[in-house]
Amino acid sequence: MATLTIRGLDPVTHARLRVEAARHGRSMEAEVRAILHDRLSAPGGERGLGSRIRARFEGLGGDLELPDRSGELPRAAEFDP
């Protein structure tokens, strides 16, 4: 089992951690383990950035009509004024 030492924890964070640990009926060390486990346990497949952006704005509606570009070759963007 690995050991982790956290130095320089500010007093406010330390106090909040102590309160949360007491609220959950466990030691501060067990509380930190639970927090890390919850935060780092990936749900059944992380979604990519595009999927997260779409999910965030999906309720706004407004379909975007895209032109048909099936016959065109890709071209570089032009940034000239």
C-alpha positions as CSV (number, residue, x, y, z in Angstrom):
1,M,0.0,0.0,0.0
2,A,1.3,3.4,-0.9
3,T,1.8,6.3,1.5
4,L,1.0,9.9,0.6
5,T,2.0,12.9,2.7
6,I,0.3,16.3,2.1
7,R,2.3,19.3,3.2
8,G,1.2,22.9,3.3
9,L,-2.5,22.2,3.6
10,D,-4.1,25.5,4.6
11,P,-6.0,25.6,7.9
12,V,-9.4,26.2,6.3
13,T,-9.1,23.2,4.1
14,H,-7.8,21.1,7.0
15,A,-10.8,22.2,9.1
16,R,-13.3,21.4,6.4
17,L,-11.7,18.0,5.8
18,R,-12.0,17.3,9.6
19,V,-15.7,18.3,9.6
20,E,-16.5,16.2,6.5
21,A,-14.7,13.2,8.0
22,A,-16.6,13.5,11.3
23,R,-19.9,14.0,9.3
24,H,-19.2,10.7,7.5
25,G,-18.0,8.9,10.7
26,R,-14.5,8.2,9.5
27,S,-10.9,9.4,10.1
28,M,-9.4,12.2,8.1
29,E,-7.2,9.7,6.3
30,A,-10.2,7.5,5.3
31,E,-12.1,10.7,4.2
32,V,-9.2,11.6,1.9
33,R,-9.1,8.1,0.5
34,A,-12.8,8.2,-0.2
35,I,-12.5,11.6,-1.9
36,L,-9.7,10.5,-4.1
37,H,-11.4,7.3,-4.9
38,D,-14.7,9.0,-5.9
39,R,-12.9,11.7,-7.9
40,L,-10.5,9.4,-9.8
41,S,-12.9,6.5,-10.4
42,A,-13.9,6.9,-14.0
43,P,-17.6,6.2,-14.7
44,G,-18.3,3.6,-17.4
45,G,-16.2,5.4,-20.1
46,E,-15.2,9.0,-19.9
47,R,-16.9,11.2,-22.5
48,G,-14.7,13.4,-24.8
49,L,-14.8,17.2,-24.9
50,G,-17.1,17.3,-27.9
51,S,-19.6,15.0,-26.2
52,R,-19.5,17.1,-23.0
53,I,-20.0,20.4,-24.9
54,R,-22.9,18.9,-26.9
55,A,-24.6,17.6,-23.7
56,R,-24.2,21.1,-22.1
57,F,-25.9,22.9,-24.9
58,E,-28.3,20.2,-26.2
59,G,-31.4,21.7,-24.4
60,L,-31.1,25.0,-26.1
61,G,-32.4,23.7,-29.4
62,G,-31.7,25.5,-32.7
63,D,-30.5,23.1,-35.3
64,L,-27.6,24.4,-37.4
65,E,-28.0,23.8,-41.2
66,L,-24.7,22.8,-42.6
67,P,-24.0,23.1,-46.3
68,D,-23.3,20.0,-48.3
69,R,-19.6,19.7,-48.9
70,S,-19.4,16.1,-50.1
71,G,-18.0,17.3,-53.5
72,E,-15.4,19.7,-52.1
73,L,-11.8,19.0,-51.1
74,P,-10.6,20.3,-47.7
75,R,-8.9,23.7,-47.9
76,A,-6.8,25.7,-45.5
77,A,-8.4,28.5,-43.5
78,E,-7.9,32.0,-44.7
79,F,-7.2,34.7,-42.1
80,D,-6.4,37.7,-44.3
81,P,-8.4,40.8,-43.5
